Amino acid sequence: MFYPGFGSVFRILKNDFRIKTKAGFETVIIIDPGIKIDPEYTVYKEGLKRATFAKDRMAI
């Protein structure tokens, strides 16, 4: 689901990453491919509407 105010979460994470990097940690961001392709699934519909899904070079 998409949550209002999610930008503030990213600001908090960015600061957290900075602190952990200074302590010697490394951060790896991953993309979760586990979205169910179902026209009735709210997350799938919102992702299509907002064009938020990662695509390959052929935009599939």
C-alpha positions in Angstrom: 0.0 0.0 0.0 1.0 3.6 -0.4 1.1 5.6 2.8 0.7 9.3 3.2 3.7 11.0 4.7 6.1 8.3 3.4 8.6 11.1 2.5 9.3 11.6 6.2 10.2 7.9 6.5 12.8 8.4 3.8 14.3 11.4 5.6 14.6 9.3 8.7 16.2 6.4 6.8 18.6 8.7 5.0 19.8 10.0 8.4 20.0 6.4 9.8 22.1 5.3 6.7 24.5 8.2 7.3 25.0 7.2 11.0 25.5 3.6 10.1 27.9 4.4 7.3 30.1 6.4 9.7 30.1 3.3 11.9 31.4 1.2 9.1 28.2 -0.4 7.9 27.1 -0.6 4.3 23.5 -0.4 3.1 22.0 -2.4 0.2 18.6 -1.4 -1.2 16.6 -4.2 -2.9 13.5 -4.2 -5.0 10.8 -6.7 -4.0 9.4 -8.4 -7.1 6.6 -10.0 -5.1 3.6 -8.0 -6.3 0.6 -10.2 -7.2 -0.6 -9.6 -10.8 -4.3 -9.4 -10.1 -6.6 -6.6 -11.5 -8.6 -6.7 -8.2 -5.5 -6.4 -5.9 -5.4 -2.8 -4.5 -1.5 -2.7 -4.4 -1.3 -3.8 -8.1 -4.0 -1.3 -9.2 -2.2 1.6 -7.4 1.2 0.6 -8.8 -0.2 0.6 -12.3 -2.0 3.9 -11.8 1.2 5.6 -10.4 3.6 3.8 -12.7 5.7 2.8 -9.8 6.8 -0.7 -10.9 10.3 -1.4 -12.0 10.5 -2.3 -15.7 13.0 -4.0 -17.9 14.4 -2.4 -21.1 11.4 -3.5 -23.0 9.1 -1.9 -20.4 7.4 -5.2 -19.7 
